[in-house]
Structure formats: C-alpha cells, structure tokens
Amino acid sequence: MIKLLRVDYRLIHGQITTSWVAQIGCDCILIANDKVPGDVLRKNALKLAKPPETKLVIKTVEDSIAAINSGVTDKYKLFVIVENVQDARRMVEGCQGFERVNLGNVRMGAKSKQLGTTVFVSEQDMEDIRVMQAKGSSVDVQSIPRDKCTIVKL
C-alpha cells in the first residue's frame, strides 16, 4: 500500500526519519531516482540515514514503477521519495495509487515561484503538478507533519 509520495531533493534526512516515517506509519522507504542506484557513496549514505526498523529500497524511476505495478511492494506500507517534481510526475503517470503527492523540499531555480518555505517551482514543475492533479493526485506543500498542509491550487 502506498502511504505517500514525497518530493524532497535531500531524499532521506532528519525530517524523514524523525517525523514522516512515524506519521504515515510506513515500514519501507522506496527511493525512486535514476542516479542514486549507480552512486555507491550516495546509496551508502542513505542506508546509514534510514530509520533502523524501516526497509530501504533504491531503484531507478522506471524500475520503481515496474516494482509497484508488479505487486511486489503490496506487502509494504510504502513511502516513496523522489528528488524532483518531474520524477513525481513519472511515478504518478506510471502507477495507480498515488492519492497524495507531498512537496517537501524543492530546490530554487531560475524564475522559480515559491509555494512554501522550502518549495520553489518552475513553469515545468507547475505543468507537472497540473498533470498529477488531472490524474487524481492531491498535491500539497508540507515540510513536516506538524506544519500546516496547503493544497496546491494552480
């Protein structure tokens, strides 16, 4: 069961390990990213950062989509984390079950619009958000669970 899809360029860090994992009740974190699976240093850092009682799986976006669609992840309470809005869109377009997409930490770029304290979106990001919303996913901004959750309306 997919508990949450979060966009966070830092992937796993303190907010994830101390707040989100407990809040959503997940037992498995899936990092869907095209670069991390081939980066031994980043993979090892993420393994060290994860909560000890939580399984960690690191796959490319396409392999993540295939795993979810195959049903192999159904036994887990799955927390999917991607690095950017484009990868979130790929996940939403490739799989069923992403009711909520949380924008947690999105890097500021040229001509970005600020949606939250740590969320900056480009024109392309806004188009990707519209596509996810059209697919039925609620998109929100919320850094940590105790913060106010703001639904994105574009």
DSSP file (Angstrom, degrees, kcal/mol; ACC not computed):
  #  RESIDUE AA STRUCTURE BP1 BP2  ACC     N-H-->O    O-->H-N    N-H-->O    O-->H-N    TCO  KAPPA ALPHA  PHI   PSI    X-CA   Y-CA   Z-CA
    1    1 A M              0   0    0      0, 0.0    77,-3.1     0, 0.0     2,-0.6   0.000 360.0 360.0 360.0 130.8    0.0    0.0    0.0
    2    2 A I  E     +a   78   0A   0     75,-0.2    97,-0.2     1,-0.2    77,-0.2  -0.720 360.0 178.2 -83.5 120.3    1.4    3.4   -1.0
    3    3 A K  E     -     0   0A   0     75,-3.2     2,-0.3    -2,-0.6    76,-0.2   0.845  62.8 -14.3 -88.4 -39.3    1.3    5.7    2.0
    4    4 A L  E     -a   79   0A   0     74,-1.3    76,-2.8    95,-0.1     2,-0.5  -0.968  44.3-146.3-165.7 144.3    2.8    8.8    0.5
    5    5 A L  E     -ab  80 101A   0     95,-1.3    97,-3.2    -2,-0.3     2,-0.4  -0.988  30.7-172.3-112.8 119.9    4.8   10.1   -2.5
    6    6 A R  E     -ab  81 102A   0     74,-2.8    76,-2.7    -2,-0.5     2,-0.6  -0.928  21.2-146.5-119.6 137.9    7.2   12.9   -1.4
    7    7 A V  E     +ab  82 103A   0     95,-3.1    97,-2.4    -2,-0.4    98,-1.8  -0.910  37.1 149.4 -98.7 118.2    9.3   15.3   -3.4
    8    8 A D  E >   - b   0 105A   0     74,-2.9     3,-2.1    -2,-0.6    98,-0.2  -0.845  38.6-154.8-154.1 109.7   12.5   16.0   -1.4
    9    9 A Y  T 3  S+     0   0    0     96,-2.2     3,-0.1    -2,-0.3    74,-0.1   0.696  99.0  56.3 -63.4 -16.8   15.8   16.8   -3.1
   10   10 A R  T 3  S-     0   0    0      1,-0.2     2,-1.0    95,-0.2    -1,-0.3   0.580  88.0-163.8 -87.7  -9.7   17.6   15.6    0.1
   11   11 A L    <   +     0   0    0     -3,-2.1     2,-0.5    71,-0.2    -1,-0.2  -0.487  66.5  20.4  62.6 -95.3   15.8   12.2   -0.1
   12   12 A I  S    S+     0   0    0     -2,-1.0     2,-0.3    -3,-0.1    38,-0.1  -0.907  81.7 128.4-108.7 130.3   16.4   10.9    3.4
   13   13 A H  S >> S-     0   0    0     -2,-0.5     4,-2.4    36,-0.1     3,-0.6  -0.866  71.6 -62.1-158.5-172.2   17.3   13.3    6.3
   14   14 A G  H 3> S+     0   0    0     -2,-0.3     4,-2.8     1,-0.3     5,-0.4   0.840 126.9  53.9 -55.2 -42.2   16.2   14.1    9.8
   15   15 A Q  H 3>>S+     0   0    0      1,-0.2     5,-2.0     2,-0.2     4,-1.5   0.881 112.6  46.0 -61.6 -37.0   12.6   15.2    8.9
   16   16 A I  I <4>S+     0   0    0     -3,-0.6     5,-2.1     3,-0.2     6,-0.2   0.956 117.6  41.0 -69.0 -50.5   12.1   11.9    7.1
   17   17 A T  I  <5S+     0   0    0     -4,-2.4    -2,-0.2     1,-0.2    -3,-0.2   0.836 125.2  33.0 -73.0 -32.6   13.5    9.7    9.9
   18   18 A T  I  <5S+     0   0    0     -4,-2.8    -1,-0.2    -5,-0.2    -3,-0.2   0.730 133.4  15.3 -97.3 -22.2   12.0   11.5   12.9
   19   19 A S  I  X5S+     0   0    0     -4,-1.5     4,-2.3    -5,-0.4    -3,-0.2   0.799 120.2  43.1-116.3 -59.5    8.7   12.8   11.6
   20   20 A W  I  ><S+     0   0    0     -5,-2.0     4,-2.6     1,-0.2     5,-0.3   0.893 107.6  55.9 -67.6 -43.1    7.3   11.4    8.4
   21   21 A V  H  >XS+     0   0    0     -5,-2.1     5,-1.5     1,-0.2     4,-1.0   0.930 115.9  38.5 -56.9 -47.2    8.1    7.7    8.9
   22   22 A A  H  45S+     0   0    0     -6,-0.2    -1,-0.2     2,-0.2    -2,-0.2   0.906 114.1  55.5 -69.4 -41.5    6.1    7.6   12.2
   23   23 A Q  H  <5S+     0   0    0     -4,-2.3    -2,-0.2     1,-0.2    -1,-0.2   0.905 117.5  32.8 -60.3 -44.7    3.4   10.0   11.0
   24   24 A I  H  <5S-     0   0    0     -4,-2.6    -1,-0.2    -5,-0.2    -2,-0.2   0.585 103.7-128.2 -92.5  -8.9    2.4    7.9    7.9
   25   25 A G  T  <5 +     0   0    0     -4,-1.0     2,-0.2    -5,-0.3    -3,-0.2   0.907  45.4 167.3  68.5  42.9    3.2    4.5    9.5
   26   26 A C      < -     0   0    0     -5,-1.5    52,-0.2    -6,-0.2    -1,-0.2  -0.547  30.9-172.0 -89.5 156.7    5.5    3.2    6.8
   27   27 A D  S    S+     0   0    0     50,-1.9    28,-2.4     1,-0.3     2,-0.3   0.342  74.6  44.5-121.9   0.5    7.7    0.2    7.0
   28   28 A C  E     -dc  55  78A   0     49,-1.5    51,-2.5    26,-0.2     2,-0.5  -0.977  61.9-156.6-148.4 131.9    9.5    0.6    3.7
   29   29 A I  E     -dc  56  79A   0     26,-3.0    28,-2.7    -2,-0.3     2,-0.6  -0.937  10.0-162.4-106.4 127.8   11.1    3.6    2.0
   30   30 A L  E     -dc  57  80A   0     49,-2.7    51,-2.7    -2,-0.5     2,-0.7  -0.952   4.0-157.9-110.4 115.1   11.5    3.4   -1.8
   31   31 A I  E     -dc  58  81A   0     26,-3.0    28,-2.6    -2,-0.6     2,-0.8  -0.848   7.7-165.6 -90.4 115.6   13.9    5.9   -3.2
   32   32 A A  E     +d   59   0A   0     49,-2.2    51,-0.5    -2,-0.7     2,-0.3  -0.885  33.0 133.0-105.8 104.0   12.9    6.3   -6.9
   33   33 A N        -     0   0    0     26,-2.5    -2,-0.1    -2,-0.8    49,-0.0  -0.985  52.5-142.8-156.0 137.1   15.9    8.1   -8.6
   34   34 A D  S    S+     0   0    0     -2,-0.3     4,-0.2    26,-0.2    26,-0.1   0.693  99.6  39.7 -79.1 -18.1   17.8    7.5  -11.8
   35   35 A K  S >  S+     0   0    0      2,-0.1     3,-1.1     1,-0.1     4,-0.3   0.824 100.9  66.2 -99.0 -37.1   21.2    8.5  -10.4
   36   36 A V  G >  S+     0   0    0      1,-0.3     3,-2.1     2,-0.2     7,-0.3   0.864  90.1  63.4 -60.9 -41.0   21.4    7.1   -6.9
   37   37 A P  G 3  S+     0   0    0      0, 0.0    -1,-0.3     0, 0.0    -2,-0.1   0.814 109.9  41.6 -56.0 -28.2   21.3    3.3   -7.8
   38   38 A G  G <  S+     0   0    0     -3,-1.1     2,-0.7    -4,-0.2    -2,-0.2   0.368  97.7  85.5 -97.3   4.8   24.7    3.8   -9.6
   39   39 A D    <>  -     0   0    0     -3,-2.1     4,-2.7    -4,-0.3     5,-0.2  -0.856  55.4-172.8-112.2  96.9   26.2    6.0   -6.9
   40   40 A V  H  > S+     0   0    0     -2,-0.7     4,-2.5     1,-0.2     5,-0.2   0.876  84.0  52.2 -58.6 -42.4   27.8    3.9   -4.2
   41   41 A L  H  > S+     0   0    0      2,-0.2     4,-2.2     1,-0.2    -1,-0.2   0.938 112.9  43.4 -62.0 -48.4   28.6    6.8   -1.9
   42   42 A R  H  > S+     0   0    0      2,-0.2     4,-2.5     1,-0.2    -2,-0.2   0.907 113.1  52.6 -65.1 -41.2   25.0    8.2   -2.0
   43   43 A K  H  X S+     0   0    0     -4,-2.7     4,-2.2    -7,-0.3    -2,-0.2   0.931 110.9  46.8 -59.8 -45.5   23.5    4.8   -1.6
   44   44 A N  H  X S+     0   0    0     -4,-2.5     4,-1.9    -5,-0.2    -1,-0.2   0.889 110.9  52.0 -65.9 -38.2   25.6    4.1    1.5
   45   45 A A  H  X S+     0   0    0     -4,-2.2     4,-1.6    -5,-0.2    -1,-0.2   0.911 110.6  48.4 -63.2 -42.2   24.8    7.5    3.0
   46   46 A L  H  X S+     0   0    0     -4,-2.5     4,-1.4     1,-0.2    -2,-0.2   0.880 108.7  53.6 -65.8 -38.2   21.1    6.8    2.5
   47   47 A K  H  < S+     0   0    0     -4,-2.2    -1,-0.2     1,-0.2    -2,-0.2   0.884 110.6  47.1 -63.2 -37.8   21.4    3.4    4.1
   48   48 A L  H  < S+     0   0    0     -4,-1.9    -1,-0.2     1,-0.2    -2,-0.2   0.817 112.1  51.0 -71.4 -30.3   23.0    5.0    7.1
   49   49 A A  H  < S+     0   0    0     -4,-1.6    -2,-0.2    -5,-0.1    -1,-0.2   0.700  88.0  98.9 -82.5 -20.5   20.4    7.7    7.4
   50   50 A K  S  < S-     0   0    0     -4,-1.4     6,-0.1    -3,-0.1   -33,-0.0  -0.279  87.7 -95.2 -69.2 152.4   17.3    5.5    7.3
   51   51 A P    >   -     0   0    0      0, 0.0     3,-1.7     0, 0.0    -1,-0.1  -0.441  35.0-124.1 -62.8 140.7   15.5    4.5   10.4
   52   52 A P  T 3  S+     0   0    0      0, 0.0    -2,-0.1     0, 0.0    -3,-0.0   0.800 108.1  50.4 -61.4 -30.5   16.8    1.1   11.6
   53   53 A E  T 3  S+     0   0    0      2,-0.1     2,-0.5   -25,-0.0    -3,-0.0   0.428  97.1  86.4 -87.8   2.6   13.3   -0.5   11.7
   54   54 A T  S <  S-     0   0    0     -3,-1.7   -26,-0.2   -26,-0.0     2,-0.1  -0.888  75.5-129.6-110.8 130.4   12.5    0.6    8.2
   55   55 A K  E     -d   28   0A   0    -28,-2.4   -26,-3.0    -2,-0.5     2,-0.4  -0.485  21.9-151.8 -71.1 144.0   13.4   -1.3    5.0
   56   56 A L  E     -d   29   0A   0    -28,-0.2     2,-0.4    -2,-0.1   -26,-0.2  -0.985  14.3-178.9-122.9 128.9   15.1    0.8    2.3
   57   57 A V  E     -d   30   0A   0    -28,-2.7   -26,-3.0    -2,-0.4     2,-0.5  -0.992   7.2-164.8-125.1 133.5   14.9    0.1   -1.4
   58   58 A I  E     +d   31   0A   0     -2,-0.4     2,-0.3   -28,-0.2   -26,-0.2  -0.972  23.5 150.6-122.7 118.2   16.7    2.2   -4.0
   59   59 A K  E     -d   32   0A   0    -28,-2.6   -26,-2.5    -2,-0.5   -23,-0.1  -0.918  47.9 -94.7-138.9 162.3   15.7    1.8   -7.7
   60   60 A T     >  -     0   0    0     -2,-0.3     4,-2.3   -28,-0.2   -26,-0.2  -0.282  46.9-104.4 -66.1 166.9   15.5    3.9  -10.8
   61   61 A V  H  > S+     0   0    0      2,-0.2     4,-2.5     1,-0.2     5,-0.2   0.941 122.5  47.3 -62.0 -46.7   12.2    5.6  -11.5
   62   62 A E  H  > S+     0   0    0      1,-0.2     4,-2.4     2,-0.2    -1,-0.2   0.910 113.0  48.1 -62.9 -41.9   11.3    3.0  -14.2
   63   63 A D  H  > S+     0   0    0      2,-0.2     4,-2.3     1,-0.2    -1,-0.2   0.852 110.7  52.7 -67.0 -33.3   12.3    0.1  -12.0
   64   64 A S  H  X S+     0   0    0     -4,-2.3     4,-2.5     2,-0.2     5,-0.2   0.925 109.5  48.2 -65.4 -45.0   10.3    1.6   -9.2
   65   65 A I  H  X S+     0   0    0     -4,-2.5     4,-2.7     1,-0.2    -2,-0.2   0.924 112.4  49.2 -59.9 -45.7    7.2    1.9  -11.4
   66   66 A A  H  X S+     0   0    0     -4,-2.4     4,-1.8     1,-0.2    -2,-0.2   0.903 111.0  49.8 -62.1 -41.9    7.7   -1.7  -12.5
   67   67 A A  H  X>S+     0   0    0     -4,-2.3     5,-0.9     2,-0.2     4,-0.8   0.928 113.3  45.4 -64.4 -44.9    8.0   -3.0   -8.9
   68   68 A I  H ><5S+     0   0    0     -4,-2.5     3,-0.9     1,-0.2    -2,-0.2   0.937 114.5  48.1 -63.9 -45.5    4.9   -1.2   -7.8
   69   69 A N  H 3<5S+     0   0    0     -4,-2.7    -1,-0.2     1,-0.2    -2,-0.2   0.780 105.6  59.0 -67.2 -26.4    2.9   -2.3  -10.8
   70   70 A S  H 3<5S-     0   0    0     -4,-1.8    -1,-0.2    -5,-0.2    -2,-0.2   0.702 109.0-122.4 -75.5 -18.3    4.0   -5.9  -10.4
   71   71 A G  T X<5S+     0   0    0     -3,-0.9     3,-1.5    -4,-0.8     4,-0.3   0.373  78.2 122.3  93.5  -5.2    2.5   -6.1   -6.9
   72   72 A V  T 3 <S+     0   0    0     -5,-0.9     3,-0.4     1,-0.3    -4,-0.2   0.749  76.2  49.7 -63.9 -22.8    5.8   -7.0   -5.2
   73   73 A T  T >  S+     0   0    0     -6,-0.8     3,-2.0     1,-0.2    -1,-0.3   0.485  81.8  96.7 -92.5  -3.2    5.5   -3.8   -3.0
   74   74 A D  T <  S+     0   0    0     -3,-1.5    -1,-0.2     1,-0.3    -2,-0.1   0.775  75.8  61.4 -59.5 -27.4    1.9   -4.6   -1.9
   75   75 A K  T 3  S+     0   0    0     -3,-0.4    -1,-0.3    -4,-0.3     2,-0.3   0.604  98.0  74.7 -76.4  -9.9    3.0   -6.2    1.3
   76   76 A Y  S <  S-     0   0    0     -3,-2.0     2,-1.0   -50,-0.0   -50,-0.0  -0.683  80.7-127.6-103.8 155.0    4.7   -2.9    2.5
   77   77 A K        -     0   0    0     -2,-0.3   -50,-1.9   -75,-0.1   -49,-1.5  -0.880  50.6-150.5 -93.2  98.2    3.3    0.4    3.8
   78   78 A L  E     -ac   2  28A   0    -77,-3.1   -75,-3.2    -2,-1.0   -74,-1.3  -0.592  27.8-170.1 -94.5 129.6    5.4    2.2    1.2
   79   79 A F  E     -ac   4  29A   0    -51,-2.5   -49,-2.7    -2,-0.3     2,-0.5  -0.961  16.9-161.2-111.5 109.5    6.8    5.7    1.5
   80   80 A V  E     -ac   5  30A   0    -76,-2.8   -74,-2.8    -2,-0.6     2,-0.5  -0.818   6.5-170.5 -98.4 129.0    8.1    6.7   -2.0
   81   81 A I  E     -ac   6  31A   0    -51,-2.7   -49,-2.2    -2,-0.5     2,-0.3  -0.978   4.8-179.5-122.9 129.0   10.6    9.6   -2.2
   82   82 A V  E     -a    7   0A   0    -76,-2.7   -74,-2.9    -2,-0.5   -71,-0.2  -0.833  29.6-130.6-120.7 162.6   11.7   11.3   -5.4
   83   83 A E  S    S+     0   0    0    -51,-0.5     2,-0.3    -2,-0.3   -76,-0.1   0.731  81.9  15.4 -86.3 -24.3   14.2   14.1   -5.9
   84   84 A N  S  > S-     0   0    0    -76,-0.1     4,-1.6    22,-0.1     3,-0.2  -0.937  75.8-104.1-150.0 168.3   12.2   16.4   -8.1
   85   85 A V  H  > S+     0   0    0     -2,-0.3     4,-2.4     1,-0.2     5,-0.2   0.837 115.0  59.9 -65.4 -34.9    8.7   17.2   -9.4
   86   86 A Q  H  > S+     0   0    0      1,-0.2     4,-2.1     2,-0.2    -1,-0.2   0.911 106.1  47.2 -61.8 -41.8    9.4   15.6  -12.8
   87   87 A D  H  > S+     0   0    0      2,-0.2     4,-2.1    -3,-0.2    -1,-0.2   0.859 108.9  55.0 -68.6 -33.6   10.1   12.2  -11.2
   88   88 A A  H  X S+     0   0    0     -4,-1.6     4,-2.7     2,-0.2    -2,-0.2   0.933 107.6  49.9 -61.7 -44.6    6.9   12.5   -9.2
   89   89 A R  H  X S+     0   0    0     -4,-2.4     4,-2.9     1,-0.2     5,-0.3   0.920 108.5  52.4 -59.7 -43.8    5.0   13.1  -12.4
   90   90 A R  H  X S+     0   0    0     -4,-2.1     4,-1.7     1,-0.2    -1,-0.2   0.900 111.0  47.8 -59.3 -40.7    6.7   10.0  -13.9
   91   91 A M  H  X S+     0   0    0     -4,-2.1     4,-1.6     2,-0.2    -2,-0.2   0.932 113.0  47.1 -65.6 -46.0    5.6    7.9  -10.9
   92   92 A V  H  < S+     0   0    0     -4,-2.7    -2,-0.2     1,-0.2    -1,-0.2   0.895 115.3  45.8 -64.4 -40.4    2.0    9.2  -10.9
   93   93 A E  H  < S+     0   0    0     -4,-2.9    -1,-0.2    -5,-0.2    -2,-0.2   0.808 116.6  45.9 -71.3 -28.7    1.7    8.6  -14.7
   94   94 A G  H  < S+     0   0    0     -4,-1.7     2,-0.3    -5,-0.3    -2,-0.2   0.669 115.6  37.1 -89.3 -17.3    3.3    5.1  -14.4
   95   95 A C     <  -     0   0    0     -4,-1.6     3,-0.3    -5,-0.1     2,-0.3  -0.919  67.1-129.4-135.9 155.9    1.4    3.8  -11.4
   96   96 A Q  S    S+     0   0    0     -2,-0.3     3,-0.1     1,-0.2    -3,-0.0  -0.663  81.4  54.0 -90.4 157.9   -2.0    3.7   -9.8
   97   97 A G        +     0   0    0     -2,-0.3     2,-1.4     1,-0.1     3,-0.2   0.463  57.7 126.6 103.4   1.3   -2.4    4.5   -6.1
   98   98 A F        +     0   0    0     -3,-0.3    -1,-0.1     1,-0.2     3,-0.1  -0.662  20.3 158.1 -92.9  83.5   -0.7    7.9   -5.6
   99   99 A E        +     0   0    0     -2,-1.4    39,-3.4   -97,-0.2     2,-0.4   0.834  66.2  35.6 -72.2 -32.6   -3.6    9.7   -3.9
  100  100 A R  E     - e   0 138A   0     -3,-0.2   -95,-1.3    37,-0.2     2,-0.5  -0.981  59.3-170.2-130.1 132.7   -1.3   12.3   -2.3
  101  101 A V  E     -be   5 139A   0     37,-3.2    39,-2.6    -2,-0.4     2,-0.5  -0.985  16.0-157.2-118.8 119.4    1.9   13.9   -3.6
  102  102 A N  E     -be   6 140A   0    -97,-3.2   -95,-3.1    -2,-0.5     2,-0.8  -0.852   7.0-152.8-101.5 124.5    3.7   15.9   -0.9
  103  103 A L  E     +be   7 141A   0     37,-3.5    39,-1.4    -2,-0.5   -95,-0.1  -0.864  31.8 154.9 -93.6 109.6    6.1   18.7   -1.9
  104  104 A G  E     +     0   0A   0    -97,-2.4     2,-0.4    -2,-0.8   -96,-0.2   0.865  66.3   4.2-103.5 -52.3    8.6   18.9    0.9
  105  105 A N  E     +b    8   0A   0    -98,-1.8   -96,-2.2    12,-0.0     2,-0.5  -0.889  65.1 170.4-142.8 106.3   11.8   20.3   -0.3
  106  106 A V  B     -g  119   0B   0     12,-2.3    14,-1.1    -2,-0.4   -22,-0.1  -0.978  35.4-116.8-121.4 122.4   12.1   21.5   -3.9
  107  107 A R        -     0   0    0     -2,-0.5     2,-0.3    12,-0.1    13,-0.1  -0.150  25.1-113.1 -60.6 146.8   15.2   23.5   -4.9
  108  108 A M        +     0   0    0      4,-0.1     2,-0.2    11,-0.1    -1,-0.1  -0.635  42.4 172.9 -78.3 135.2   15.0   27.1   -6.1
  109  109 A G    >   -     0   0    0     -2,-0.3     3,-1.5     1,-0.1     2,-0.1  -0.705  44.3 -53.8-128.8-176.4   15.9   27.6   -9.7
  110  110 A A  T 3  S+     0   0    0      1,-0.3    -1,-0.1    -2,-0.2     0, 0.0  -0.406 124.5   3.6 -62.1 134.0   15.9   30.4  -12.2
  111  111 A K  T 3  S+     0   0    0      1,-0.2    -1,-0.3    -2,-0.1     2,-0.2   0.795  93.0 165.3  60.0  32.6   12.4   32.1  -12.3
  112  112 A S    <   -     0   0    0     -3,-1.5     2,-0.5    10,-0.1    10,-0.2  -0.487  32.2-139.3 -78.2 149.1   11.1   29.8   -9.6
  113  113 A K  E     -H  121   0B   0      8,-3.2     8,-3.1    -2,-0.2     2,-0.5  -0.925  20.1-126.9-105.3 133.3    7.8   30.6   -7.8
  114  114 A Q  E     +H  120   0B   0     -2,-0.5     6,-0.2     6,-0.2     3,-0.1  -0.705  33.3 168.2 -85.8 123.1    7.8   30.0   -4.1
  115  115 A L  E     -     0   0B   0      4,-2.6     2,-0.3    -2,-0.5     5,-0.2   0.609  69.9  -4.9-103.3 -19.5    4.9   27.8   -2.9
  116  116 A G  E >  S-H  119   0B   0      3,-1.6     3,-1.2     1,-0.0    -1,-0.3  -0.941  89.2 -76.9-161.5 176.3    6.3   27.2    0.6
  117  117 A T  T 3  S+     0   0    0     -2,-0.3   -12,-0.0     1,-0.3    -1,-0.0   0.860 131.9  17.8 -52.9 -39.9    9.2   27.9    2.8
  118  118 A T  T 3  S+     0   0    0    -14,-0.2   -12,-2.3   -15,-0.1     2,-0.5   0.089 109.0  92.4-121.3  22.0   11.3   25.2    1.2
  119  119 A V  E <   +gH 106 116B   0     -3,-1.2    -4,-2.6   -14,-0.2    -3,-1.6  -0.960  41.4 168.1-126.4 117.2    9.3   24.7   -2.1
  120  120 A F  E     - H   0 114B   0    -14,-1.1     2,-0.4    -2,-0.5    -6,-0.2  -0.995  14.3-164.7-127.4 128.3   10.2   26.5   -5.3
  121  121 A V  E     - H   0 113B   0     -8,-3.1    -8,-3.2    -2,-0.4     2,-0.1  -0.908   8.8-146.8-122.5 144.4    8.6   25.5   -8.6
  122  122 A S     >  -     0   0    0     -2,-0.4     4,-2.3   -10,-0.2     5,-0.2  -0.355  40.8 -96.1 -90.0 175.8    9.5   26.3  -12.2
  123  123 A E  H  > S+     0   0    0      2,-0.2     4,-2.0     1,-0.2     5,-0.1   0.902 128.9  51.2 -59.3 -41.1    7.0   26.6  -15.0
  124  124 A Q  H  > S+     0   0    0      2,-0.2     4,-2.5     1,-0.2    -1,-0.2   0.908 107.9  51.9 -64.2 -41.3    7.7   23.0  -15.9
  125  125 A D  H  > S+     0   0    0      1,-0.2     4,-2.6     2,-0.2    -1,-0.2   0.916 108.2  51.7 -59.5 -42.7    7.1   21.9  -12.3
  126  126 A M  H  X S+     0   0    0     -4,-2.3     4,-2.1     1,-0.2    -1,-0.2   0.888 109.9  48.9 -63.6 -38.3    3.7   23.7  -12.4
  127  127 A E  H  X S+     0   0    0     -4,-2.0     4,-2.1     2,-0.2    -1,-0.2   0.917 110.9  50.4 -65.4 -42.3    2.8   21.9  -15.6
  128  128 A D  H  X S+     0   0    0     -4,-2.5     4,-2.3     1,-0.2    -2,-0.2   0.891 109.2  51.6 -62.4 -39.7    3.9   18.6  -14.0
  129  129 A I  H  X S+     0   0    0     -4,-2.6     4,-2.6     2,-0.2    -1,-0.2   0.913 107.9  51.9 -62.7 -43.3    1.7   19.4  -10.9
  130  130 A R  H  X S+     0   0    0     -4,-2.1     4,-2.5     1,-0.2    -2,-0.2   0.907 109.3  50.3 -59.6 -41.7   -1.3   20.1  -13.1
  131  131 A V  H  X S+     0   0    0     -4,-2.1     4,-1.5     2,-0.2    -2,-0.2   0.928 110.7  48.7 -63.1 -45.1   -0.8   16.7  -14.8
  132  132 A M  H  <>S+     0   0    0     -4,-2.3     5,-2.3     1,-0.2     4,-0.2   0.905 112.2  49.0 -62.6 -40.5   -0.6   14.9  -11.5
  133  133 A Q  H ><5S+     0   0    0     -4,-2.6     3,-1.6     1,-0.2    -1,-0.2   0.901 108.3  53.4 -65.1 -40.1   -3.8   16.7  -10.3
  134  134 A A  H 3<5S+     0   0    0     -4,-2.5    -1,-0.2     1,-0.3    -2,-0.2   0.804 104.5  56.7 -64.1 -28.1   -5.5   15.8  -13.5
  135  135 A K  T 3<5S-     0   0    0     -4,-1.5    -1,-0.3    -5,-0.2    -2,-0.2   0.481 129.0 -98.3 -80.9  -3.1   -4.6   12.1  -12.8
  136  136 A G  T < 5S+     0   0    0     -3,-1.6     2,-0.4     1,-0.3    -3,-0.2   0.484  78.6 135.5 102.7   3.5   -6.3   12.4   -9.5
  137  137 A S      < -     0   0    0     -5,-2.3     2,-0.5    -6,-0.2    -1,-0.3  -0.710  51.0-135.0 -87.3 133.8   -3.4   13.0   -7.1
  138  138 A S  E     -e  100   0A   0    -39,-3.4   -37,-3.2    -2,-0.4     2,-0.5  -0.756  21.7-155.4 -81.2 129.8   -3.8   15.7   -4.5
  139  139 A V  E     +e  101   0A   0     -2,-0.5    13,-3.2    13,-0.3     2,-0.3  -0.936  20.4 168.4-112.6 127.7   -0.6   17.8   -4.4
  140  140 A D  E     -eF 102 151A   0    -39,-2.6   -37,-3.5    -2,-0.5     2,-0.5  -0.886  33.5-127.9-135.7 165.8    0.3   19.7   -1.3
  141  141 A V  E     +eF 103 150A   0      9,-2.6     9,-2.2    -2,-0.3     2,-0.2  -0.972  42.6 141.8-113.8 122.9    3.1   21.6    0.4
  142  142 A Q        -     0   0    0    -39,-1.4     7,-0.1    -2,-0.5    -2,-0.1  -0.784  29.4-167.1-162.7 114.7    4.1   20.4    3.9
  143  143 A S  S    S+     0   0    0     -2,-0.2    -1,-0.1     5,-0.2     6,-0.1   0.960  79.7   1.9 -70.3 -53.2    7.6   20.3    5.2
  144  144 A I  S >  S-     0   0    0      4,-0.1     3,-2.0  -125,-0.1    -1,-0.2  -0.927  81.8-103.2-133.5 158.8    7.0   18.3    8.3
  145  145 A P  T 3  S+     0   0    0      0, 0.0     4,-0.1     0, 0.0    -1,-0.0   0.794 117.6  56.4 -55.8 -32.3    3.7   16.7    9.7
  146  146 A R  T 3  S+     0   0    0      2,-0.1     2,-0.1    -4,-0.0     3,-0.1   0.661  91.8  91.2 -77.2 -12.6    3.2   19.3   12.3
  147  147 A D  S <  S-     0   0    0     -3,-2.0     2,-0.1     1,-0.1     0, 0.0  -0.408  94.7 -89.6 -75.0 156.7    3.2   22.1    9.7
  148  148 A K        -     0   0    0     -2,-0.1     2,-0.6     1,-0.1    -5,-0.2  -0.451  39.6-130.4 -63.9 136.8    0.0   23.2    8.1
  149  149 A C        -     0   0    0     -2,-0.1     2,-0.6    -7,-0.1    -7,-0.2  -0.832  22.9-164.6 -93.2 121.4   -0.7   21.2    4.9
  150  150 A T  E     -F  141   0A   0     -9,-2.2    -9,-2.6    -2,-0.6     2,-0.2  -0.934  14.1-136.8-112.5 118.8   -1.5   23.5    2.0
  151  151 A I  E     -F  140   0A   0     -2,-0.6     2,-0.5   -11,-0.2   -11,-0.3  -0.539  25.7-120.1 -71.4 134.6   -3.1   22.0   -1.1
  152  152 A V        -     0   0    0    -13,-3.2     2,-0.5    -2,-0.2   -13,-0.3  -0.648  30.8-175.4 -79.6 125.4   -1.6   23.4   -4.3
  153  153 A K              0   0    0     -2,-0.5   -23,-0.0     1,-0.1   -13,-0.0  -0.955 360.0 360.0-124.1 110.5   -4.0   25.2   -6.5
  154  154 A L              0   0    0     -2,-0.5    -1,-0.1   -28,-0.1   -24,-0.1   0.390 360.0 360.0-108.5 360.0   -2.7   26.3   -9.8
